[in-house]
Amino acid sequence: MSNTHKQTVTDYLSIFHATEPDFERLQTYLADDAVYQSLVPAASPVRGPAAIREVLEQQYRTYRDCDCEIHVLGADGDYVFTERTDHVTLLKDGRQVSARVNAIFRLNDQKKICEWREYWDAAEVMQQMGVTPAELDEALSQAG
């Protein structure tokens, strides 16, 4: 089961990090009761495929060219762990930003993602983006 779950997560991330993500297809990977938390603990969890899709689409309204560089991918039972670096180009000024991200996915018996939590260094990303802590708080409140 772990190898199947790893492949599911790899496929999901591949679609999400495409030049033009297929958000409709991404939704098919999510369980009806899926929960996504884009930055633990700062962002609130988002529940349900439609709400998660909305958050992901919002992210793509701030950047483009998201390249996902997976460093580590591991699985144990229903859980898949990834360590990756996401490289994006900000739409507002063309600035390149990279974020080291740890993510934990939990999949159900139907091989659907039911939990997705991400952990990354907000201060490092803020510095690269040139935003203040208040601006980051505002962006996170809109995303979750």
TORMIKE-225334 format. One record per residue: residue number from 1; y negated, x negated, z of N, C-alpha, C in turn. Coordinates in steps of 0.02 Angstrom, whole numbers, m for minus. Example, Ala and Ser with C-alpha at 12.3 -4.5 7.8 and 13.67 -1.06 7.14 Angstrom:
<pts>
<pt filo="1" n_v="284" n_u="m660" n_w="390" ca_v="225" ca_u="m615" ca_w="390" c_v="165" c_u="m660" c_w="390"/>
<pt filo="2" n_v="112" n_u="m642" n_w="354" ca_v="53" ca_u="m684" ca_w="357" c_v="m2" c_u="m645" c_w="394"/>
</pts>
This chain:
<pts>
<pt filo="1" n_v="60" n_u="m41" n_w="0" ca_v="0" ca_u="0" ca_w="0" c_v="m63" c_u="m43" c_w="0"/>
<pt filo="2" n_v="m62" n_u="m100" n_w="35" ca_v="m121" ca_u="m142" ca_w="41" c_v="m144" c_u="m168" c_w="m27"/>
<pt filo="3" n_v="m97" n_u="m189" n_w="m70" ca_v="m116" ca_u="m213" ca_w="m136" c_v="m148" c_u="m158" c_w="m178"/>
<pt filo="4" n_v="m122" n_u="m98" n_w="m173" ca_v="m150" ca_u="m40" ca_w="m209" c_v="m220" c_u="m27" c_w="m183"/>
<pt filo="5" n_v="m229" n_u="m29" n_w="m118" ca_v="m295" ca_u="m17" ca_w="m88" c_v="m345" c_u="m72" c_w="m110"/>
<pt filo="6" n_v="m322" n_u="m135" n_w="m111" ca_v="m365" ca_u="m189" ca_w="m134" c_v="m387" c_u="m177" c_w="m206"/>
<pt filo="7" n_v="m341" n_u="m156" n_w="m248" ca_v="m358" ca_u="m144" ca_w="m318" c_v="m407" c_u="m86" c_w="m324"/>
<pt filo="8" n_v="m398" n_u="m34" n_w="m284" ca_v="m444" ca_u="23" ca_w="m285" c_v="m514" c_u="0" c_w="m268"/>
<pt filo="9" n_v="m522" n_u="m39" n_w="m215" ca_v="m588" ca_u="m63" ca_w="m194" c_v="m618" c_u="m110" c_w="m247"/>
<pt filo="10" n_v="m577" n_u="m154" n_w="m274" ca_v="m601" ca_u="m199" ca_w="m327" c_v="m626" c_u="m159" c_w="m387"/>
<pt filo="11" n_v="m588" n_u="m109" n_w="m407" ca_v="m609" ca_u="m66" ca_w="m464" c_v="m674" c_u="m30" c_w="m447"/>
<pt filo="12" n_v="m678" n_u="m3" n_w="m387" ca_v="m738" ca_u="34" ca_w="m365" c_v="m800" c_u="m11" c_w="m368"/>
<pt filo="13" n_v="m794" n_u="m70" n_w="m339" ca_v="m851" ca_u="m117" ca_w="m339" c_v="m869" c_u="m138" c_w="m410"/>
<pt filo="14" n_v="m820" n_u="m146" n_w="m452" ca_v="m833" ca_u="m165" ca_w="m521" c_v="m874" c_u="m111" c_w="m557"/>
<pt filo="15" n_v="m857" n_u="m49" n_w="m546" ca_v="m895" ca_u="7" ca_w="m576" c_v="m965" c_u="10" c_w="m547"/>
<pt filo="16" n_v="m970" n_u="3" n_w="m480" ca_v="m1034" ca_u="7" ca_w="m446" c_v="m1082" c_u="m48" c_w="m467"/>
<pt filo="17" n_v="m1055" n_u="m107" n_w="m481" ca_v="m1097" ca_u="m164" ca_w="m498" c_v="m1103" c_u="m175" c_w="m574"/>
<pt filo="18" n_v="m1084" n_u="m126" n_w="m613" ca_v="m1092" ca_u="m131" ca_w="m686" c_v="m1166" c_u="m127" c_w="m703"/>
<pt filo="19" n_v="m1183" n_u="m150" n_w="m763" ca_v="m1252" ca_u="m148" ca_w="m786" c_v="m1280" c_u="m77" c_w="m781"/>
<pt filo="20" n_v="m1240" n_u="m29" n_w="m801" ca_v="m1258" ca_u="42" ca_w="m794" c_v="m1201" c_u="77" c_w="m760"/>
<pt filo="21" n_v="m1203" n_u="81" n_w="m693" ca_v="m1147" ca_u="111" ca_w="m656" c_v="m1135" c_u="184" c_w="m677"/>
<pt filo="22" n_v="m1071" n_u="202" n_w="m678" ca_v="m1051" ca_u="271" ca_w="m692" c_v="m1043" c_u="306" c_w="m625"/>
<pt filo="23" n_v="m1098" n_u="336" n_w="m602" ca_v="m1098" ca_u="366" ca_w="m536" c_v="m1050" c_u="425" c_w="m531"/>
<pt filo="24" n_v="m1041" n_u="461" n_w="m585" ca_v="m993" ca_u="517" ca_w="m585" c_v="m922" c_u="490" c_w="m573"/>
<pt filo="25" n_v="m906" n_u="436" n_w="m607" ca_v="m839" ca_u="406" ca_w="m598" c_v="m831" c_u="378" c_w="m528"/>
<pt filo="26" n_v="m884" n_u="348" n_w="m501" ca_v="m881" ca_u="322" ca_w="m432" c_v="m862" c_u="377" c_w="m383"/>
<pt filo="27" n_v="m890" n_u="436" n_w="m393" ca_v="m876" ca_u="492" ca_w="m348" c_v="m802" c_u="508" c_w="m345"/>
<pt filo="28" n_v="m765" n_u="496" n_w="m399" ca_v="m694" ca_u="513" ca_w="m401" c_v="m654" c_u="468" c_w="m355"/>
<pt filo="29" n_v="m681" n_u="411" n_w="m335" ca_v="m647" ca_u="365" ca_w="m290" c_v="m656" c_u="386" c_w="m216"/>
<pt filo="30" n_v="m699" n_u="434" n_w="m203" ca_v="m716" ca_u="453" ca_w="m135" c_v="m679" c_u="516" c_w="m112"/>
<pt filo="31" n_v="m655" n_u="513" n_w="m51" ca_v="m624" ca_u="573" ca_w="m20" c_v="m678" c_u="625" c_w="m7"/>
<pt filo="32" n_v="m658" n_u="687" n_w="m1" ca_v="m706" ca_u="741" ca_w="11" c_v="m746" c_u="731" c_w="75"/>
<pt filo="33" n_v="m715" n_u="697" n_w="124" ca_v="m748" ca_u="686" ca_w="188" c_v="m772" c_u="613" c_w="196"/>
<pt filo="34" n_v="m782" n_u="578" n_w="140" ca_v="m801" ca_u="508" ca_w="141" c_v="m867" c_u="497" c_w="179"/>
<pt filo="35" n_v="m871" n_u="439" n_w="212" ca_v="m931" ca_u="419" ca_w="249" c_v="m951" c_u="349" c_w="226"/>
<pt filo="36" n_v="m1016" n_u="340" n_w="211" ca_v="m1043" ca_u="276" ca_w="189" c_v="m1101" c_u="257" c_w="235"/>
<pt filo="37" n_v="m1100" n_u="197" n_w="259" ca_v="m1155" ca_u="171" ca_w="299" c_v="m1177" c_u="105" c_w="267"/>
<pt filo="38" n_v="m1236" n_u="106" n_w="236" ca_v="m1258" ca_u="50" ca_w="195" c_v="m1280" c_u="m11" c_w="235"/>
<pt filo="39" n_v="m1297" n_u="m2" n_w="297" ca_v="m1314" ca_u="m59" ca_w="340" c_v="m1300" c_u="m39" c_w="413"/>
<pt filo="40" n_v="m1245" n_u="m63" n_w="439" ca_v="m1227" ca_u="m49" ca_w="508" c_v="m1266" c_u="m97" c_w="553"/>
<pt filo="41" n_v="m1298" n_u="m75" n_w="607" ca_v="m1306" ca_u="m6" ca_w="630" c_v="m1371" c_u="26" c_w="609"/>
<pt filo="42" n_v="m1412" n_u="m6" n_w="568" ca_v="m1480" ca_u="17" ca_w="555" c_v="m1483" c_u="81" c_w="514"/>
<pt filo="43" n_v="m1441" n_u="89" n_w="464" ca_v="m1443" ca_u="149" ca_w="422" c_v="m1395" c_u="201" c_w="450"/>
<pt filo="44" n_v="m1415" n_u="263" n_w="445" ca_v="m1372" ca_u="318" ca_w="466" c_v="m1314" c_u="327" c_w="417"/>
<pt filo="45" n_v="m1256" n_u="347" n_w="443" ca_v="m1201" ca_u="362" ca_w="397" c_v="m1217" c_u="421" c_w="351"/>
<pt filo="46" n_v="m1193" n_u="418" n_w="290" ca_v="m1202" ca_u="471" ca_w="241" c_v="m1133" c_u="501" c_w="229"/>
<pt filo="47" n_v="m1130" n_u="567" n_w="228" ca_v="m1065" ca_u="601" ca_w="224" c_v="m1057" c_u="642" c_w="160"/>
<pt filo="48" n_v="m1000" n_u="633" n_w="128" ca_v="m982" ca_u="672" ca_w="68" c_v="m999" c_u="636" c_w="4"/>
<pt filo="49" n_v="m957" n_u="645" n_w="m47" ca_v="m966" ca_u="610" ca_w="m111" c_v="m1035" c_u="622" c_w="m143"/>
<pt filo="50" n_v="m1061" n_u="682" n_w="m141" ca_v="m1125" ca_u="697" ca_w="m173" c_v="m1182" c_u="659" c_w="m138"/>
<pt filo="51" n_v="m1181" n_u="659" n_w="m72" ca_v="m1233" ca_u="624" ca_w="m34" c_v="m1228" c_u="548" c_w="m44"/>
<pt filo="52" n_v="m1167" n_u="523" n_w="m47" ca_v="m1157" ca_u="451" ca_w="m59" c_v="m1182" c_u="433" c_w="m128"/>
<pt filo="53" n_v="m1167" n_u="474" n_w="m177" ca_v="m1191" ca_u="462" ca_w="m245" c_v="m1267" c_u="459" c_w="m246"/>
<pt filo="54" n_v="m1299" n_u="504" n_w="m211" ca_v="m1372" ca_u="505" ca_w="m208" c_v="m1400" c_u="440" c_w="m180"/>
<pt filo="55" n_v="m1369" n_u="414" n_w="m127" ca_v="m1391" ca_u="351" ca_w="m97" c_v="m1381" c_u="293" c_w="m146"/>
<pt filo="56" n_v="m1324" n_u="291" n_w="m180" ca_v="m1311" ca_u="238" ca_w="m228" c_v="m1359" c_u="241" c_w="m287"/>
<pt filo="57" n_v="m1374" n_u="301" n_w="m311" ca_v="m1422" ca_u="307" ca_w="m365" c_v="m1492" c_u="285" c_w="m342"/>
<pt filo="58" n_v="m1509" n_u="300" n_w="m280" ca_v="m1573" ca_u="278" ca_w="m251" c_v="m1577" c_u="201" c_w="m251"/>
<pt filo="59" n_v="m1522" n_u="169" n_w="m235" ca_v="m1522" ca_u="96" ca_w="m235" c_v="m1538" c_u="69" c_w="m304"/>
<pt filo="60" n_v="m1510" n_u="100" n_w="m355" ca_v="m1522" ca_u="77" ca_w="m424" c_v="m1592" c_u="96" c_w="m450"/>
<pt filo="61" n_v="m1630" n_u="133" n_w="m411" ca_v="m1700" ca_u="145" ca_w="m429" c_v="m1745" c_u="90" c_w="m401"/>
<pt filo="62" n_v="m1715" n_u="43" n_w="m363" ca_v="m1755" ca_u="m13" ca_w="m336" c_v="m1735" c_u="m80" c_w="m368"/>
<pt filo="63" n_v="m1675" n_u="m83" n_w="m397" ca_v="m1654" ca_u="m146" ca_w="m428" c_v="m1612" c_u="m133" c_w="m490"/>
<pt filo="64" n_v="m1598" n_u="m188" n_w="m526" ca_v="m1554" ca_u="m185" ca_w="m585" c_v="m1512" c_u="m249" c_w="m585"/>
<pt filo="65" n_v="m1467" n_u="m253" n_w="m632" ca_v="m1426" ca_u="m313" ca_w="m642" c_v="m1391" c_u="m335" c_w="m578"/>
<pt filo="66" n_v="m1358" n_u="m288" n_w="m545" ca_v="m1323" ca_u="m305" ca_w="m483" c_v="m1256" c_u="m339" c_w="m500"/>
<pt filo="67" n_v="m1252" n_u="m402" n_w="m482" ca_v="m1192" ca_u="m441" ca_w="m494" c_v="m1156" c_u="m451" c_w="m427"/>
<pt filo="68" n_v="m1094" n_u="m431" n_w="m424" ca_v="m1054" ca_u="m435" ca_w="m363" c_v="m1007" c_u="m495" c_w="m368"/>
<pt filo="69" n_v="m1018" n_u="m543" n_w="m324" ca_v="m976" ca_u="m603" ca_w="m322" c_v="m931" c_u="m598" c_w="m260"/>
<pt filo="70" n_v="m868" n_u="m579" n_w="m270" ca_v="m822" ca_u="m571" ca_w="m214" c_v="m795" c_u="m639" c_w="m193"/>
<pt filo="71" n_v="m803" n_u="m654" n_w="m128" ca_v="m778" ca_u="m718" ca_w="m101" c_v="m710" c_u="m709" c_w="m68"/>
<pt filo="72" n_v="m702" n_u="m655" n_w="m31" ca_v="m640" ca_u="m642" ca_w="6" c_v="m625" c_u="m568" c_w="1"/>
<pt filo="73" n_v="m561" n_u="m553" n_w="m10" ca_v="m538" ca_u="m484" ca_w="m13" c_v="m472" c_u="m483" c_w="25"/>
<pt filo="74" n_v="m469" n_u="m444" n_w="77" ca_v="m408" ca_u="m439" ca_w="116" c_v="m393" c_u="m367" c_w="134"/>
<pt filo="75" n_v="m330" n_u="m354" n_w="149" ca_v="m311" ca_u="m285" ca_w="165" c_v="m258" c_u="m286" c_w="220"/>
<pt filo="76" n_v="m261" n_u="m234" n_w="261" ca_v="m212" ca_u="m223" ca_w="313" c_v="m205" c_u="m148" c_w="322"/>
<pt filo="77" n_v="m148" n_u="m122" n_w="304" ca_v="m138" ca_u="m50" ca_w="309" c_v="m187" c_u="m12" c_w="265"/>
<pt filo="78" n_v="m224" n_u="33" n_w="295" ca_v="m272" ca_u="75" ca_w="259" c_v="m340" c_u="41" c_w="249"/>
<pt filo="79" n_v="m349" n_u="m19" n_w="276" ca_v="m414" ca_u="m52" ca_w="275" c_v="m417" c_u="m109" c_w="224"/>
<pt filo="80" n_v="m476" n_u="m114" n_w="192" ca_v="m490" ca_u="m169" ca_w="146" c_v="m555" c_u="m201" c_w="168"/>
<pt filo="81" n_v="m555" n_u="m266" n_w="175" ca_v="m614" ca_u="m305" ca_w="195" c_v="m637" c_u="m346" c_w="135"/>
<pt filo="82" n_v="m702" n_u="m345" n_w="122" ca_v="m730" ca_u="m388" ca_w="71" c_v="m787" c_u="m429" c_w="99"/>
<pt filo="83" n_v="m791" n_u="m491" n_w="78" ca_v="m850" ca_u="m531" ca_w="88" c_v="m874" c_u="m548" c_w="19"/>
<pt filo="84" n_v="m937" n_u="m532" n_w="5" ca_v="m963" ca_u="m543" ca_w="m63" c_v="m1037" c_u="m561" c_w="m59"/>
<pt filo="85" n_v="m1063" n_u="m584" n_w="m115" ca_v="m1134" ca_u="m593" ca_w="m122" c_v="m1156" c_u="m548" c_w="m180"/>
<pt filo="86" n_v="m1205" n_u="m505" n_w="m165" ca_v="m1234" ca_u="m462" ca_w="m217" c_v="m1299" c_u="m495" c_w="m239"/>
<pt filo="87" n_v="m1306" n_u="m504" n_w="m304" ca_v="m1366" ca_u="m532" ca_w="m334" c_v="m1399" c_u="m477" c_w="m374"/>
<pt filo="88" n_v="m1462" n_u="m462" n_w="m361" ca_v="m1498" ca_u="m409" ca_w="m396" c_v="m1566" c_u="m433" c_w="m420"/>
<pt filo="89" n_v="m1594" n_u="m396" n_w="m467" ca_v="m1663" ca_u="m407" ca_w="m490" c_v="m1703" c_u="m345" c_w="m470"/>
<pt filo="90" n_v="m1756" n_u="m356" n_w="m431" ca_v="m1798" ca_u="m300" ca_w="m410" c_v="m1838" c_u="m273" c_w="m469"/>
<pt filo="91" n_v="m1841" n_u="m207" n_w="m474" ca_v="m1878" ca_u="m176" ca_w="m529" c_v="m1953" c_u="m186" c_w="m523"/>
<pt filo="92" n_v="m1979" n_u="m186" n_w="m461" ca_v="m2051" ca_u="m188" ca_w="m453" c_v="m2083" c_u="m253" c_w="m474"/>
<pt filo="93" n_v="m2047" n_u="m309" n_w="m469" ca_v="m2079" ca_u="m373" ca_w="m486" c_v="m2032" c_u="m424" c_w="m519"/>
<pt filo="94" n_v="m1970" n_u="m404" n_w="m533" ca_v="m1924" ca_u="m449" ca_w="m566" c_v="m1896" c_u="m504" c_w="m521"/>
<pt filo="95" n_v="m1910" n_u="m500" n_w="m457" ca_v="m1887" ca_u="m550" ca_w="m409" c_v="m1811" c_u="m547" c_w="m402"/>
<pt filo="96" n_v="m1780" n_u="m605" n_w="m397" ca_v="m1707" ca_u="m609" ca_w="m387" c_v="m1693" c_u="m610" c_w="m312"/>
<pt filo="97" n_v="m1648" n_u="m568" n_w="m290" ca_v="m1628" ca_u="m564" ca_w="m220" c_v="m1553" c_u="m568" c_w="m215"/>
<pt filo="98" n_v="m1528" n_u="m608" n_w="m168" ca_v="m1456" ca_u="m613" ca_w="m155" c_v="m1443" c_u="m596" c_w="m82"/>
<pt filo="99" n_v="m1390" n_u="m558" n_w="m72" ca_v="m1371" ca_u="m538" ca_w="m4" c_v="m1297" c_u="m550" c_w="6"/>
<pt filo="100" n_v="m1281" n_u="m586" n_w="59" ca_v="m1211" ca_u="m595" ca_w="79" c_v="m1192" c_u="m531" c_w="116"/>
<pt filo="101" n_v="m1139" n_u="m498" n_w="94" ca_v="m1119" ca_u="m433" ca_w="120" c_v="m1047" c_u="m435" c_w="143"/>
<pt filo="102" n_v="m1035" n_u="m409" n_w="203" ca_v="m967" ca_u="m395" ca_w="226" c_v="m959" c_u="m319" c_w="224"/>
<pt filo="103" n_v="m905" n_u="m296" n_w="195" ca_v="m894" ca_u="m224" ca_w="191" c_v="m822" c_u="m209" c_w="212"/>
<pt filo="104" n_v="m816" n_u="m152" n_w="245" ca_v="m751" ca_u="m128" ca_w="267" c_v="m741" c_u="m59" c_w="236"/>
<pt filo="105" n_v="m686" n_u="m52" n_w="201" ca_v="m667" ca_u="11" ca_w="170" c_v="m603" c_u="36" c_w="204"/>
<pt filo="106" n_v="m599" n_u="102" n_w="215" ca_v="m536" ca_u="132" ca_w="237" c_v="m517" c_u="183" c_w="184"/>
<pt filo="107" n_v="m454" n_u="181" n_w="164" ca_v="m429" ca_u="227" ca_w="113" c_v="m378" c_u="273" c_w="143"/>
<pt filo="108" n_v="m374" n_u="334" n_w="116" ca_v="m326" ca_u="382" ca_w="141" c_v="m261" c_u="379" c_w="100"/>
<pt filo="109" n_v="m215" n_u="423" n_w="114" ca_v="m149" ca_u="423" ca_w="80" c_v="m155" c_u="438" c_w="5"/>
<pt filo="110" n_v="m210" n_u="468" n_w="m16" ca_v="m220" ca_u="483" ca_w="m87" c_v="m257" c_u="425" c_w="m122"/>
<pt filo="111" n_v="m263" n_u="369" n_w="m87" ca_v="m297" ca_u="309" ca_w="m113" c_v="m371" c_u="321" c_w="m127"/>
<pt filo="112" n_v="m400" n_u="366" n_w="m89" ca_v="m472" ca_u="381" ca_w="m94" c_v="m508" c_u="346" c_w="m37"/>
<pt filo="113" n_v="m569" n_u="324" n_w="m50" ca_v="m609" ca_u="292" ca_w="2" c_v="m635" c_u="346" c_w="49"/>
<pt filo="114" n_v="m619" n_u="339" n_w="112" ca_v="m643" ca_u="388" ca_w="161" c_v="m695" c_u="358" c_w="209"/>
<pt filo="115" n_v="m698" n_u="292" n_w="213" ca_v="m749" ca_u="257" ca_w="252" c_v="m770" c_u="195" c_w="215"/>
<pt filo="116" n_v="m836" n_u="181" n_w="216" ca_v="m863" ca_u="121" ca_w="185" c_v="m923" c_u="99" c_w="227"/>
<pt filo="117" n_v="m916" n_u="43" n_w="260" ca_v="m970" ca_u="16" ca_w="303" c_v="m990" c_u="m53" c_w="279"/>
<pt filo="118" n_v="m1055" n_u="m66" n_w="275" ca_v="m1079" ca_u="m131" ca_w="253" c_v="m1122" c_u="m164" c_w="306"/>
<pt filo="119" n_v="m1113" n_u="m230" n_w="310" ca_v="m1149" ca_u="m271" ca_w="358" c_v="m1182" c_u="m328" c_w="320"/>
<pt filo="120" n_v="m1249" n_u="m335" n_w="326" ca_v="m1284" ca_u="m390" ca_w="295" c_v="m1346" c_u="m407" c_w="335"/>
<pt filo="121" n_v="m1373" n_u="m466" n_w="323" ca_v="m1430" ca_u="m491" ca_w="361" c_v="m1495" c_u="m463" c_w="332"/>
<pt filo="122" n_v="m1521" n_u="m411" n_w="365" ca_v="m1581" ca_u="m378" ca_w="340" c_v="m1641" c_u="m425" c_w="340"/>
<pt filo="123" n_v="m1646" n_u="m468" n_w="389" ca_v="m1703" ca_u="m514" ca_w="393" c_v="m1704" c_u="m562" c_w="333"/>
<pt filo="124" n_v="m1645" n_u="m586" n_w="314" ca_v="m1641" ca_u="m632" ca_w="256" c_v="m1660" c_u="m596" c_w="192"/>
<pt filo="125" n_v="m1637" n_u="m535" n_w="183" ca_v="m1654" ca_u="m496" ca_w="124" c_v="m1728" c_u="m479" c_w="123"/>
<pt filo="126" n_v="m1755" n_u="m459" n_w="180" ca_v="m1827" ca_u="m443" ca_w="185" c_v="m1869" c_u="m502" c_w="163"/>
<pt filo="127" n_v="m1851" n_u="m561" n_w="187" ca_v="m1889" ca_u="m622" ca_w="170" c_v="m1888" c_u="m633" c_w="94"/>
<pt filo="128" n_v="m1830" n_u="m625" n_w="63" ca_v="m1825" ca_u="m635" ca_w="m9" c_v="m1866" c_u="m583" c_w="m48"/>
<pt filo="129" n_v="m1868" n_u="m522" n_w="m21" ca_v="m1903" ca_u="m467" ca_w="m54" c_v="m1977" c_u="m468" c_w="m41"/>
<pt filo="130" n_v="m1998" n_u="m503" n_w="12" ca_v="m2068" ca_u="m504" ca_w="30" c_v="m2091" c_u="m438" c_w="61"/>
<pt filo="131" n_v="m2046" n_u="m405" n_w="99" ca_v="m2064" ca_u="m342" ca_w="132" c_v="m2069" c_u="m352" c_w="207"/>
<pt filo="132" n_v="m2106" n_u="m307" n_w="238" ca_v="m2114" ca_u="m309" ca_w="310" c_v="m2057" c_u="m271" c_w="343"/>
<pt filo="133" n_v="m2048" n_u="m281" n_w="408" ca_v="m1996" ca_u="m242" ca_w="443" c_v="m2008" c_u="m166" c_w="438"/>
<pt filo="134" n_v="m2071" n_u="m145" n_w="439" ca_v="m2086" ca_u="m73" ca_w="433" c_v="m2066" c_u="m46" c_w="364"/>
<pt filo="135" n_v="m2077" n_u="m86" n_w="312" ca_v="m2057" ca_u="m65" ca_w="244" c_v="m1982" c_u="m60" c_w="238"/>
<pt filo="136" n_v="m1946" n_u="m106" n_w="270" ca_v="m1873" ca_u="m103" ca_w="268" c_v="m1848" c_u="m41" c_w="305"/>
<pt filo="137" n_v="m1877" n_u="m27" n_w="364" ca_v="m1859" ca_u="33" ca_w="401" c_v="m1868" c_u="95" c_w="359"/>
<pt filo="138" n_v="m1924" n_u="99" n_w="322" ca_v="m1937" ca_u="156" ca_w="280" c_v="m1885" c_u="162" c_w="224"/>
<pt filo="139" n_v="m1869" n_u="107" n_w="193" ca_v="m1819" ca_u="107" ca_w="139" c_v="m1751" c_u="129" c_w="166"/>
<pt filo="140" n_v="m1732" n_u="104" n_w="225" ca_v="m1667" ca_u="123" ca_w="254" c_v="m1666" c_u="196" c_w="274"/>
<pt filo="141" n_v="m1722" n_u="222" n_w="298" ca_v="m1722" ca_u="293" ca_w="318" c_v="m1715" c_u="338" c_w="257"/>
<pt filo="142" n_v="m1740" n_u="316" n_w="199" ca_v="m1732" ca_u="355" ca_w="137" c_v="m1661" c_u="350" c_w="111"/>
<pt filo="143" n_v="m1628" n_u="293" n_w="125" ca_v="m1560" ca_u="282" ca_w="99" c_v="m1507" c_u="315" c_w="141"/>
<pt filo="144" n_v="m1523" n_u="333" n_w="201" ca_v="m1471" ca_u="361" ca_w="243" c_v="m1498" c_u="414" c_w="285"/>
</pts>
